[in-house]
Amino acid sequence: MQNSPQPTKHSLITLLSDFGISDEYVAVMKGAIAQINPISTVVDITHQIPPQNIIAARFCLMNAYAYFPVGTVHVAVVDPGVGGNRRAVAVELAQGFLVAPDNGLLSGVLSQNTVISAVELTNPNYWLTSQPSKTFHGRDIFAPVGAHLANGISLQKLGQEINPESLVKLDLPECSRKDDILIGCIQYIDHFGNLVTNIPENFVKGKNWSVEIQGNIIKARETYSDVKPGEIIALVGSDGWVEIAVNCGNAGLELGLKLGDKVQVCQLG
């Protein structure tokens, strides 16, 4: 049995959303937090997730999660099903807490960590209002719940306990092996247009390898500067995934690939 992270009053809170920075939505969420917990530090992971893109949100939260201290409360809101039948949930892990819609957004973090407990957010005493908006649960439910968690409220007070196995998982193809070929997919496209696959570094470490995509063979290199500006390169990125990039360019635009597209890695030994 794992120990609870034991939230301390005024724990760190992170925010991730697809709300952008041109509207008031992010500031309103921070205002809702400040009404309940004005002392906690709030860190923005990103608010530039493409609208309704749960796959991208999953990736960003998964890769940011491990860099925050024990007890951090992560509030993530990319919620195309807001106001509908999807559950609002909070999850307790050894490292911290997750507060989000149950739509697969959390599945990346959950694939790498063991859940201690999970609840559906059914207790309106910890919402901003007992009659939340049908379109802005980030303000009325998720941000306030995150603030209460950071204030030391126990997870069990927030709602009805649920089976962690029932939490929604995104239907992404898993990386697989067939002889000397690894088969994966594009799981994220970053701001630079780098195409990040779901093939982890340990599958290719210490080997000569290349990426096959759209009939092209792209040999693996160590750094962007190993090829000329404008040339395509395959390498392992800072988050530990095989990725395809264009030195001083945008691989996403140049290759026209999208999330979920197939990628093959050939291992040469």
N, C-alpha and C positions, 0 to 999 in steps of 0.2 A: 504494500500500500504506500503510495507516494505521499509525501507531506504537502500540505496546502502552502501556497506562497505567502499566507498570512499578510493581507494587505495592511499597510500602515497608513495612518491618516495623512491625507494630502499626497498620496502616491502620484507618480507621473501618469499623465493621460496622453495618448496619441490619437490623432484623427486622420482618417483616410476616407476620401469620397470622390465622386464624379461631379461635384458641384461647381468646379472652376473657381476663378478668383474675380470675376467681373460682377457677380451678384452678391447679395448680402447673406447668403445661406450659411457660409462657414462662420462668419462673425456672429450670426444668430445662435448657432450651436455653441460657440464659445461663451456667449452671453448666458445661455441656459446652464452651462457648466458653472460659470462664475456665481450665479444665484445660489447654487448649492454648495460649491466648494471653490471659493475665490482664491485660495492659496496655491492649489496644485499648479504645477507647470504643465502647459499643454504644448505638445510638439506636433507639427503638421508633417505626416509622412508624405502625402501628396493629395491634392484636390484636382489633379489634372488627369484622372482616369477617364478614358473616352466614355461618353455617356452610355450608361447601362451595360458597360463591358465588365461583367463579373469575372471573366477569365483573367483580364489584366489586373483587376483588383486583387484576386487571389494571389497572383504572382508577386505583386508589390508588397502585400502584407506578409507573405511567407518569407520573403528575403529580408524584410526590415525587422521582423519579430525578434530574432536572436540577438540583436544589437542593443536591446533595452534591458535595464536592470530588473531583477526579480521584483514582482509586485506591480509592474506597469499594467495599466488598464488600456487596452487597445479598442477604440471605437471605430468601426468601419461601416460606411454606409454607401453602398451602391445597390440600389433597391428598386429595380423595375417593377416588382410586385407589391410595392407599398400600398397599403389599404386593402389588400386582397387576403388570400388564405395562407400565405406563407407565414411561418412563425417568426417572432422576434425572440432572440436567445442571448444568453450569457453563458460563457464557458470558463471553467477554472482549470488552469494547467499549472505545472510546477513553476514555470517562469513568470506567469501572470494571468491576465484575464482578457477575454475576447467578448465584445458586445457588438452584435450585428444581426441583420436579417439572415434567416436560415435558408439561403439560396445557393450554397456552394462556395460563397466567398471565403469561408473559413477553411475549406478543404485542404489547401496547401499547408497551412500551419498544422492542421490536425493530422496530416499524413506524416509529420515529423515529430509529433509530440503526443504523449499519452494524456487523455482527459481524466481529470480527477472527478469533476462533476459538471453537469449542465442543467440549465433550467430554461423553461419558456417564460418570457417576461409577462406575467399575467397579473402582477400586483401594481395597480395604478397609484398606490401610495408613493411609489418611487419614480413616477413619471412627472413631467412638468404640469400636466393636466389630466384629469380622469376622462376627458373627451378629446383625445388627440386628433389632429388634422388627419384626413385621409391621404394626404400627399406629402407630409413632412414629418415622418417618424424620427428622422435624425434630430430634429429640435425637440420633439415632444416625448420621445421614449428613449432613444439610444444615448444621446448626450447626457440627459439627467441620470439615467441608470449608471453610466460610466462615472459620473461625478460622485454618486452615492457609494459605488464600489471603492473609489479612491479615498473616500472618507471613512472606510473601514466597515461598511455594511456587508454582512455575509451574503454570499450568493443565494443561500436558501430562502432568504427573506424576499427575494425579488420575484419569485414565482414558483411554478410547479416543476418539480424535477422531471427530467426526461432521460431516456436512454441515449447515451452518446452515440451509439451505433445508428440511431435514427437521424442524426444530423446529415443534411443533404451534401452529397459529393458531386462535383462536376464530372460530367461524362467526357473526360479527356482521354485520348489514346495513351496508353502507357508505353514507355520505352521497352523494346523487346530485342532479343538477339536471335539471329538465324545464321548459323555457321559463323563466318567472320564479318557479318554485316549487322550493324545496330540500326534499328528502325525506330524513329521518334517523330516528333512533330514540333512545329513552332508554337511555343507557349506564351511568348511575349514579344512585342516590338517596342523598343524604347524610344526616347526622345530623339536619338541620333539615327534612328532607322535600323539599328542593329537587330538581327533576328535571333532571338534567344530560343534554343530548343529545350526539350525536356530530357536530353541525354546528359547525364552527370559526368563530371570530370573523371571520377574513378573508373569509368568504363574505357577511357582512352589513355589514361596516364601511363607514361612509359612506353607507349606504342607509337609506331608510325601510322598515321591515319589521314583520311581525307573525307570530305563531304561530297555526296552526290545529290544534286538538286536540279531539277528541270533538265536533266541530261548532261549537266556540267559537272566536272570533277574539280573540286576546290581543295587544294592541298593545305594541310594544317600548318600553321605558323605559331610563333610564340607571342609576337607583338604586332600592332598595327604597322609599325615602321618597317617590318620585314617585307612589305610590298610597296610599290609606288602609289602615290596618290591616285585615286580613281580605280584601283584594282580591288577585286573581291578577295576576301581572306576568310579562312575558318580558324578559330582559336577558342580557347577556354576563357570566358569572361570572369570578371571579379566575383560574381556570385556562384561560380563553380559549375556553370553549364556550358556545353558546346554552343557556340554562336557563329553566325555568318555576318560579316560586316563588309563595308567598303571603306578603305582608308580615305579619310577626308570626304566621305560621301554618305549616301543613304541607301543601304541595301534593301530596305523595305520598298522604296520607290523604284529602285532599279530592277529588282527581281519580281516585283508585283505579287509577293506572297502575302498570305493572311494567316491569322491564328488558326491552328489546327492542321495546316498544310504539312504533308509528309516530308520527312528528311531522312536520308540514309547516311550512315557513317561506315566507311569501309576500313577495317583494321588490317594493316599490312604486316603486322607482327611487331 
